[in-house]
Amino acid sequence: VARVAVDLLGGDGAPAAVVDGVLLALAADPDLTVALVGPSDVAGAELAARGAPERARLHLVQASEVVGMDEDPARAVRAKRDATVRVAAALVRDGVADATVSVGSTGAALAAAVFTLGRLPGVTRPGLAVVVPAARGPLVLLDAGATVECGHDLLVQFALAGSAYAQVRLGVDRPRVGLLSIGAEAGKGDALRKAAHALLADLPIRFVGNVEAHAVPLGGHADVVVTDGFTGNVLLKGLEGTVAAVAEAAAHEGQELPALEAFAHRWDADGQGGGVLLGVDGVAVVGHGSSSPRGVASCVAAAAQAHREQLVPRVRSAMSDLVARRRAKAGMAWA
Amino acid sequence: VARVAVDLLGGDGAPAAVVDGVLLALAADPDLTVALVGPSDVAGAELAARGAPERARLHLVQASEVVGMDEDPARAVRAKRDATVRVAAALVRDGVADATVSVGSTGAALAAAVFTLGRLPGVTRPGLAVVVPAARGPLVLLDAGATVECGHDLLVQFALAGSAYAQVRLGVDRPRVGLLSIGAEAGKGDALRKAAHALLADLPIRFVGNVEAHAVPLGGHADVVVTDGFTGNVLLKGLEGTVAAVAEAAAHEGQELPALEAFAHRWDADGQGGGVLLGVDGVAVVGHGSSSPRGVASCVAAAAQAHREQLVPRVRSAMSDLVARRRAKAGMAWA
């Protein structure tokens, strides 16, 4: 069983796309329960418009405020006690739900998760992990944009958490973890990458060294690719834009490209199941603001899977090594 | 007339691919003269193997050392007085050639250019500018990897130099200059981007604000996209890898994709004419190490064009505004 709290008001297509997506997810998964978090009258009207579907596994949880894309997310989440993302996170904190999903502002979902669920021991800032459908098999990329200013300590956290996530999401026993840089050799990259390389090599993960950016769309070099949120976001949008550019060029020449369509389909927001915030004490999934009902459903399914496969306990365990090292370093080792 | 000094020993296919590329370039441009810089016996043997072609516009300049990909470029260039890249740059410094081309180590070409040609007034570090064949028309991206640690002052230099280069290379009168960031709004991005945004808005260029990464492969938003060398290199390799990934997926399904082939062809190293180092006192073009003869020829053609269209005087002029501001700020204004 998985109980997922979904932000009714997040995303460009809200509330209709969210409701349609939730109904799709419920139909696909008989062990799923959803709490729709938003104004109950809005939810009720949407359901009535769909012929008032059977609601055995669908609950309405009241919340009235929304965090806009133009607001400072941390400040808005702090100020708005009745914001949908905050109420959804509180359901997880209180054990009423197992996971949250929002296709609204990533910053708001992040702020709500940190503020309400808290961070796992050893975590400074959460990372946003996405699954890239690379040509030679999927891989996990993080941070995809949650934290734009990253130090090497944060890259270490992302490597540990990302490795745990790849076990859950990709089903890989010992995921290969690579550091995104501008050359395969250990010495290549900026000061941040050079500092991180030595630290990553010392972790209890399968570190495969630097990987270059072409390895992200192509795949085959690493199961987890670690980078700062600025670079990760730029790379991800660059990949999405390139797929769109190829499709545009093909359409321009009047060519039908079934393979490209299938490829682009795998790449689009709807197929990816959103991003997961790693390092908070609960499962929190955020999707593209442009998510269609199918995109919302894939986020709900990803959230349910993360809960069922013990994502948070796994990340907590992955972090414990880091916590132990810090304690030892600070002279507080219990041993 | 354009006189281009070409590094005989740079690149994976050297010396054969370099010689073939030079012969292609000479055949395509009757006003071109090339100096092949490398061991004269190697050059002589390559030419003899091709039936000793007529050499009215082809000269052999002796240089015996090469900077390897595994060496520290700055140190190696300083130590090796007879390195091909250093001898080639000296030809430009001494007025014997108008431009240099190397498809070897970018770091070595950069070090040789800075060491031998020097920087233009106002320039702290040169930027590597490449032309991206975006779907809606080409654009200039810099820095593509010359300088991985960039402050906001360097992004300002890249914007001025890149705007001058786009005039020459793209034939755009008042190029639109965008700052690569992770959101279109002025406040989006890391501290570096936020600091740079205000400075760019104050320059005598057509600054269009932040652009997101999908605008680079798609085009249409800016003629020049400015970023640090780490992010630029990651984005460029990500785009190249995505094109390769789409092609791989199509081939896997046994589909022929003429439009994709044409697109990939535009994207591959050979079509792009290499990158130009902006901010040094001379035209210096560097190409992919994997360049084919056609790739070498496109670099030589790009170098000749940059010389003919006065790239260096234009960049010098673009920098003068910056120099004047610095003088004024330092209380040394002559006015």
HADDOCK unambig.tbl for C-alpha pairs under 7 A between the chains (distance, minus, plus):
assign (segid A and resid 135 and name CA) (segid B and resid 245 and name CA) 5.44 0.50 0.50
assign (segid A and resid 135 and name CA) (segid B and resid 249 and name CA) 6.30 0.50 0.50
assign (segid A and resid 148 and name CA) (segid B and resid 189 and name CA) 6.95 0.50 0.50
assign (segid A and resid 148 and name CA) (segid B and resid 190 and name CA) 5.53 0.50 0.50
assign (segid A and resid 149 and name CA) (segid B and resid 190 and name CA) 6.15 0.50 0.50
assign (segid A and resid 182 and name CA) (segid B and resid 230 and name CA) 6.75 0.50 0.50
assign (segid A and resid 182 and name CA) (segid B and resid 233 and name CA) 6.43 0.50 0.50
assign (segid A and resid 182 and name CA) (segid B and resid 234 and name CA) 6.34 0.50 0.50
assign (segid A and resid 189 and name CA) (segid B and resid 148 and name CA) 6.95 0.50 0.50
assign (segid A and resid 190 and name CA) (segid B and resid 148 and name CA) 5.51 0.50 0.50
assign (segid A and resid 190 and name CA) (segid B and resid 149 and name CA) 6.15 0.50 0.50
assign (segid A and resid 213 and name CA) (segid B and resid 234 and name CA) 5.26 0.50 0.50
assign (segid A and resid 213 and name CA) (segid B and resid 237 and name CA) 5.27 0.50 0.50
assign (segid A and resid 213 and name CA) (segid B and resid 238 and name CA) 4.73 0.50 0.50
assign (segid A and resid 214 and name CA) (segid B and resid 237 and name CA) 5.14 0.50 0.50
assign (segid A and resid 214 and name CA) (segid B and resid 238 and name CA) 4.67 0.50 0.50
assign (segid A and resid 214 and name CA) (segid B and resid 240 and name CA) 6.64 0.50 0.50
assign (segid A and resid 214 and name CA) (segid B and resid 241 and name CA) 4.06 0.50 0.50
assign (segid A and resid 215 and name CA) (segid B and resid 241 and name CA) 6.95 0.50 0.50
assign (segid A and resid 217 and name CA) (segid B and resid 238 and name CA) 6.89 0.50 0.50
assign (segid A and resid 217 and name CA) (segid B and resid 241 and name CA) 5.83 0.50 0.50
assign (segid A and resid 217 and name CA) (segid B and resid 242 and name CA) 5.14 0.50 0.50
assign (segid A and resid 217 and name CA) (segid B and resid 245 and name CA) 6.15 0.50 0.50
assign (segid A and resid 218 and name CA) (segid B and resid 241 and name CA) 6.08 0.50 0.50
assign (segid A and resid 218 and name CA) (segid B and resid 242 and name CA) 6.75 0.50 0.50
assign (segid A and resid 218 and name CA) (segid B and resid 245 and name CA) 5.12 0.50 0.50
assign (segid A and resid 230 and name CA) (segid B and resid 182 and name CA) 6.78 0.50 0.50
assign (segid A and resid 231 and name CA) (segid B and resid 231 and name CA) 5.98 0.50 0.50
assign (segid A and resid 233 and name CA) (segid B and resid 182 and name CA) 6.47 0.50 0.50
assign (segid A and resid 234 and name CA) (segid B and resid 182 and name CA) 6.35 0.50 0.50
assign (segid A and resid 234 and name CA) (segid B and resid 213 and name CA) 5.26 0.50 0.50
assign (segid A and resid 234 and name CA) (segid B and resid 235 and name CA) 6.87 0.50 0.50
assign (segid A and resid 235 and name CA) (segid B and resid 234 and name CA) 6.89 0.50 0.50
assign (segid A and resid 235 and name CA) (segid B and resid 235 and name CA) 5.47 0.50 0.50
assign (segid A and resid 235 and name CA) (segid B and resid 238 and name CA) 6.39 0.50 0.50
assign (segid A and resid 237 and name CA) (segid B and resid 213 and name CA) 5.29 0.50 0.50
assign (segid A and resid 237 and name CA) (segid B and resid 214 and name CA) 5.15 0.50 0.50
assign (segid A and resid 238 and name CA) (segid B and resid 213 and name CA) 4.75 0.50 0.50
assign (segid A and resid 238 and name CA) (segid B and resid 214 and name CA) 4.68 0.50 0.50
assign (segid A and resid 238 and name CA) (segid B and resid 217 and name CA) 6.89 0.50 0.50
assign (segid A and resid 238 and name CA) (segid B and resid 235 and name CA) 6.39 0.50 0.50
assign (segid A and resid 238 and name CA) (segid B and resid 238 and name CA) 6.96 0.50 0.50
assign (segid A and resid 238 and name CA) (segid B and resid 239 and name CA) 6.37 0.50 0.50
assign (segid A and resid 239 and name CA) (segid B and resid 238 and name CA) 6.38 0.50 0.50
assign (segid A and resid 239 and name CA) (segid B and resid 239 and name CA) 6.03 0.50 0.50
assign (segid A and resid 239 and name CA) (segid B and resid 242 and name CA) 6.11 0.50 0.50
assign (segid A and resid 240 and name CA) (segid B and resid 214 and name CA) 6.65 0.50 0.50
assign (segid A and resid 241 and name CA) (segid B and resid 214 and name CA) 4.06 0.50 0.50
assign (segid A and resid 241 and name CA) (segid B and resid 215 and name CA) 6.95 0.50 0.50
assign (segid A and resid 241 and name CA) (segid B and resid 217 and name CA) 5.84 0.50 0.50
assign (segid A and resid 241 and name CA) (segid B and resid 218 and name CA) 6.08 0.50 0.50
assign (segid A and resid 242 and name CA) (segid B and resid 214 and name CA) 6.99 0.50 0.50
assign (segid A and resid 242 and name CA) (segid B and resid 217 and name CA) 5.15 0.50 0.50
assign (segid A and resid 242 and name CA) (segid B and resid 218 and name CA) 6.75 0.50 0.50
assign (segid A and resid 242 and name CA) (segid B and resid 239 and name CA) 6.11 0.50 0.50
assign (segid A and resid 242 and name CA) (segid B and resid 242 and name CA) 6.61 0.50 0.50
assign (segid A and resid 245 and name CA) (segid B and resid 135 and name CA) 5.46 0.50 0.50
assign (segid A and resid 245 and name CA) (segid B and resid 217 and name CA) 6.16 0.50 0.50
assign (segid A and resid 245 and name CA) (segid B and resid 218 and name CA) 5.13 0.50 0.50
assign (segid A and resid 246 and name CA) (segid B and resid 260 and name CA) 6.77 0.50 0.50
assign (segid A and resid 249 and name CA) (segid B and resid 135 and name CA) 6.31 0.50 0.50
assign (segid A and resid 249 and name CA) (segid B and resid 259 and name CA) 6.85 0.50 0.50
assign (segid A and resid 250 and name CA) (segid B and resid 259 and name CA) 5.29 0.50 0.50
assign (segid A and resid 250 and name CA) (segid B and resid 260 and name CA) 6.77 0.50 0.50
assign (segid A and resid 253 and name CA) (segid B and resid 259 and name CA) 6.83 0.50 0.50
assign (segid A and resid 259 and name CA) (segid B and resid 249 and name CA) 6.82 0.50 0.50
assign (segid A and resid 259 and name CA) (segid B and resid 250 and name CA) 5.26 0.50 0.50
assign (segid A and resid 259 and name CA) (segid B and resid 253 and name CA) 6.82 0.50 0.50
assign (segid A and resid 260 and name CA) (segid B and resid 246 and name CA) 6.73 0.50 0.50
assign (segid A and resid 260 and name CA) (segid B and resid 250 and name CA) 6.76 0.50 0.50
assign (segid A and resid 263 and name CA) (segid B and resid 246 and name CA) 6.99 0.50 0.50
